[in-house]
Amino acid sequence: MLAMSGCLMQVLLRNPLADPYVLGVSGGAAFATLLGMVFGVAVAIIPWLAILGALLSIFIVFSLARGTGPWSGTRLLLTGVVTASGWAALISLVLSLSPDNSLRGMLFWLMGDLSYAALPWWSLAVLAVCFILTQGLARSLNVLAMGESTARLLGESTRQMLWLVYLLASVLTATAVSIAGSIGFVGLIVPHLMRLLVGSDHRILIPSATLFGGLFLVFSDTLARTILSPQQLPVGVITALLGVPLFLLLLNRARLRGL
């Protein structure tokens, strides 16, 4: 879900540094989840709190960035970044006021943790539905990647298309965050790596990125469970440690190729 969302976000914002968390969806989910932990909400309710927080963040960004004029990726990005900063401030406030015996679990969740993560049936349904929709939109995504002007000349309804892409990416991110917290770099690194391997055709790129994103996370989680065994690290730490040098390697390769 994170890798698929990353592919969509990079088309949406036409920015290679865009990732699933750039528009504040994870911030809303994290804030709602931490509040639930502080007030002792049952573990089974936590994922639903995360989804509600993410949906609230989606609604805020959508309402503020929509406007009445033409689509503006810059306006959406700025609104998302400011919203994410607001959530970050609220998260810091919750952490500063939380009891010490709760801080460890809260911090692990913020870093991305699969220790107690489950895979509910509805998350698989979300993944399946979004995958089918994105495959149906693959041609339009290829056109959008060439620019909005080109897309309009080729008959695409860019405004409706871009908002649909935003909603799909946000739903995928909200679902992923509700299951395992904020796991970084999967949605940023995997799409870049898959573009080098399979090209930029989204009919092939999205399935490849989705599968490899899952493999990358399983590999990272295996390392998190074994490196300091029996102590388990947050999987988000491992994805970051693997993702940073890999991204720098990809960036240097692009520079050498004149990109």
C-alpha positions as CSV (number, residue, x, y, z in Angstrom):
1,M,0.0,0.0,0.0
2,L,2.8,2.4,0.8
3,A,4.7,1.7,-2.4
4,M,1.5,2.1,-4.5
5,S,0.7,5.3,-2.7
6,G,4.2,6.6,-3.4
7,C,3.8,6.0,-7.1
8,L,0.5,7.9,-7.1
9,M,1.9,10.8,-5.0
10,Q,4.9,11.3,-7.3
11,V,2.6,11.6,-10.3
12,L,0.1,13.8,-8.3
13,L,2.7,16.3,-7.2
14,R,5.2,15.7,-10.1
15,N,7.9,15.6,-7.5
16,P,10.3,12.7,-7.2
17,L,10.7,13.4,-3.5
18,A,7.0,13.0,-2.8
19,D,6.0,10.1,-0.5
20,P,2.8,8.8,1.1
21,Y,3.3,11.0,4.2
22,V,4.0,14.4,2.6
23,L,0.4,15.6,2.8
24,G,-0.2,15.0,6.5
25,V,-2.3,11.9,6.4
26,S,0.0,10.0,8.7
27,G,0.1,12.9,11.1
28,G,-3.6,12.8,11.6
29,A,-3.5,9.0,12.1
30,A,-0.6,9.3,14.6
31,F,-2.3,12.0,16.7
32,A,-5.6,10.1,17.0
33,T,-3.7,6.9,17.8
34,L,-1.6,8.5,20.5
35,L,-4.7,10.0,22.1
36,G,-6.2,6.6,22.2
37,M,-3.1,5.1,23.9
38,V,-3.1,7.9,26.5
39,F,-6.7,7.3,27.4
40,G,-6.3,3.5,27.5
41,V,-8.4,2.6,24.5
42,A,-8.6,-1.1,23.7
43,V,-6.0,-2.4,21.2
44,A,-8.6,-3.5,18.8
45,I,-9.9,0.1,18.5
46,I,-6.6,1.7,17.8
47,P,-6.6,1.0,14.0
48,W,-10.0,2.6,13.7
49,L,-8.8,5.7,15.6
50,A,-5.9,5.9,13.1
51,I,-8.2,5.7,10.2
52,L,-10.5,8.4,11.6
53,G,-7.5,10.7,12.2
54,A,-6.2,10.1,8.7
55,L,-9.7,10.8,7.2
56,L,-9.9,14.0,9.2
57,S,-6.5,15.1,7.8
58,I,-7.6,14.2,4.3
59,F,-10.8,16.2,4.8
60,I,-8.8,19.2,6.1
61,V,-6.3,19.2,3.2
62,F,-9.0,18.6,0.6
63,S,-11.2,21.4,1.9
64,L,-8.4,24.0,2.1
65,A,-6.6,23.1,-1.1
66,R,-9.5,22.5,-3.4
67,G,-10.4,26.1,-4.2
68,T,-12.5,27.2,-7.1
69,G,-9.9,27.7,-9.7
70,P,-7.8,25.3,-11.7
71,W,-5.9,22.5,-10.0
72,S,-2.8,23.5,-8.2
73,G,-0.3,20.9,-7.1
74,T,1.7,23.6,-5.3
75,R,-1.4,24.7,-3.3
76,L,-2.1,21.1,-2.3
77,L,1.6,20.5,-1.3
78,L,1.8,23.6,0.8
79,T,-1.6,22.9,2.5
80,G,-0.4,19.3,3.2
81,V,3.0,20.4,4.5
82,V,1.4,23.0,6.9
83,T,-1.2,20.5,8.0
84,A,1.5,17.9,8.7
85,S,3.4,20.5,10.7
86,G,0.3,21.2,12.8
87,W,-0.2,17.5,13.5
88,A,3.5,17.2,14.4
89,A,3.1,19.9,17.0
90,L,0.1,18.2,18.5
91,I,1.9,14.9,18.6
92,S,4.8,16.5,20.5
93,L,2.3,18.0,22.9
94,V,0.7,14.6,23.5
95,L,4.1,12.9,24.0
96,S,5.2,15.6,26.5
97,L,2.1,15.1,28.6
98,S,2.0,11.3,28.4
99,P,3.0,9.1,31.4
100,D,6.5,7.5,31.2
101,N,5.1,4.0,31.2
102,S,3.3,4.7,27.9
103,L,6.1,6.5,26.0
104,R,8.0,3.5,24.8
105,G,5.0,1.9,23.0
106,M,4.0,5.3,21.6
107,L,7.4,6.0,20.2
108,F,7.6,2.5,18.7
109,W,4.3,3.0,17.0
110,L,5.5,6.4,15.6
111,M,8.6,4.8,14.2
112,G,6.6,2.0,12.6
113,D,6.2,-1.3,14.4
114,L,4.9,-4.7,13.3
115,S,5.2,-6.4,16.7
116,Y,1.5,-6.5,17.3
117,A,0.3,-5.7,13.8
118,A,-2.5,-7.8,12.3
119,L,-3.8,-8.0,8.8
120,P,-7.6,-7.5,8.9
121,W,-9.7,-8.6,5.9
122,W,-10.8,-5.0,5.2
123,S,-7.2,-3.9,4.6
124,L,-6.8,-6.5,1.9
125,A,-10.1,-5.4,0.4
126,V,-8.8,-1.8,0.3
127,L,-5.6,-2.9,-1.4
128,A,-7.5,-5.0,-4.0
129,V,-9.9,-2.2,-4.8
130,C,-7.2,0.5,-5.1
131,F,-5.1,-1.8,-7.2
132,I,-7.9,-2.5,-9.6
133,L,-8.7,1.3,-9.8
134,T,-5.1,2.3,-10.4
135,Q,-4.7,-0.3,-13.1
136,G,-7.7,1.1,-14.8
137,L,-6.2,4.6,-14.5
138,A,-2.7,3.5,-15.6
139,R,-2.9,5.1,-19.1
140,S,-4.2,8.3,-17.6
141,L,-1.3,8.3,-15.0
142,N,1.2,7.9,-17.9
143,V,-0.3,10.9,-19.6
144,L,-0.4,12.9,-16.3
145,A,3.3,12.2,-15.7
146,M,4.0,14.2,-18.9
147,G,2.3,17.3,-17.5
148,E,-1.1,18.7,-17.1
149,S,-1.1,20.7,-20.3
150,T,-0.2,17.6,-22.3
151,A,-2.9,15.6,-20.5
152,R,-5.6,18.2,-21.3
153,L,-4.5,18.2,-25.0
154,L,-4.9,14.5,-25.0
155,G,-8.5,14.7,-23.7
156,E,-7.9,13.9,-20.0
157,S,-10.1,15.6,-17.4
158,T,-7.1,16.6,-15.2
159,R,-8.8,18.2,-12.3
160,Q,-11.1,15.3,-11.5
161,M,-8.3,12.8,-12.3
162,L,-5.8,14.5,-9.9
163,W,-8.3,14.6,-7.0
164,L,-9.1,10.9,-7.6
165,V,-5.4,10.1,-7.5
166,Y,-5.0,12.1,-4.2
167,L,-8.0,10.3,-2.6
168,L,-6.7,6.9,-3.6
169,A,-3.2,7.6,-2.3
170,S,-4.6,9.0,0.9
171,V,-6.8,6.0,1.6
172,L,-3.9,3.6,0.9
173,T,-1.7,5.6,3.3
174,A,-4.4,5.8,6.0
175,T,-5.0,2.0,5.9
176,A,-1.2,1.2,6.1
177,V,-0.7,3.6,9.0
178,S,-3.6,2.2,10.9
179,I,-2.0,-1.2,10.8
180,A,1.6,-0.6,11.6
181,G,2.3,3.1,12.2
182,S,4.5,5.4,10.2
183,I,7.0,3.3,8.3
184,G,9.2,5.6,6.3
185,F,11.1,5.3,3.0
186,V,9.0,2.4,1.5
187,G,6.8,4.7,-0.5
188,L,9.8,6.9,-1.5
189,I,12.5,4.4,-2.4
190,V,10.5,1.5,-4.0
191,P,8.9,3.5,-6.8
192,H,12.3,5.0,-7.8
193,L,14.0,1.6,-7.8
194,M,11.2,0.0,-9.8
195,R,11.4,2.8,-12.4
196,L,15.0,1.9,-13.0
197,L,14.1,-1.8,-13.4
198,V,10.8,-1.8,-15.3
199,G,10.4,1.7,-16.7
200,S,7.8,4.4,-16.1
201,D,4.8,2.7,-17.6
202,H,2.3,2.6,-14.7
203,R,0.6,-0.5,-16.0
204,I,3.8,-2.4,-15.1
205,L,5.3,0.0,-12.5
206,I,2.4,-0.1,-10.0
207,P,2.2,-3.9,-9.8
208,S,6.0,-4.2,-9.6
209,A,6.2,-1.5,-6.9
210,T,3.4,-3.0,-4.9
211,L,5.0,-6.5,-4.8
212,F,8.5,-5.2,-4.2
213,G,7.3,-2.9,-1.5
214,G,5.9,-5.9,0.4
215,L,9.1,-7.8,-0.1
216,F,11.2,-4.9,1.1
217,L,9.1,-4.5,4.3
218,V,9.3,-8.3,5.0
219,F,13.1,-8.2,4.6
220,S,13.3,-5.1,6.9
221,D,11.1,-6.7,9.5
222,T,13.2,-9.8,9.5
223,L,16.3,-7.8,10.1
224,A,14.5,-5.8,12.9
225,R,13.6,-9.1,14.6
226,T,17.0,-10.7,14.3
227,I,19.8,-8.1,14.5
228,L,19.6,-7.6,18.3
229,S,17.5,-10.7,19.1
230,P,15.7,-11.3,21.4
231,Q,15.2,-7.5,21.4
232,Q,13.1,-6.3,18.4
233,L,13.7,-3.0,16.7
234,P,11.0,-0.8,15.2
235,V,10.8,-1.8,11.5
236,G,10.7,1.9,10.5
237,V,14.3,2.3,11.8
238,I,15.5,-0.5,9.5
239,T,13.7,0.9,6.5
240,A,15.3,4.2,7.1
241,L,18.8,2.7,7.6
242,L,18.4,0.8,4.3
243,G,16.5,3.5,2.5
244,V,18.9,6.5,3.0
245,P,22.0,4.9,1.4
246,L,19.8,3.3,-1.3
247,F,18.2,6.7,-2.2
248,L,21.6,8.4,-2.3
249,L,22.9,5.7,-4.6
250,L,19.9,6.1,-6.9
251,L,20.4,9.9,-6.8
252,N,24.1,9.6,-7.7
253,R,23.3,7.2,-10.5
254,A,20.7,9.7,-11.9
255,R,23.3,12.5,-11.7
256,L,25.9,10.4,-13.6
257,R,23.3,9.8,-16.3
258,G,22.7,13.5,-16.6
259,L,19.2,13.3,-15.1
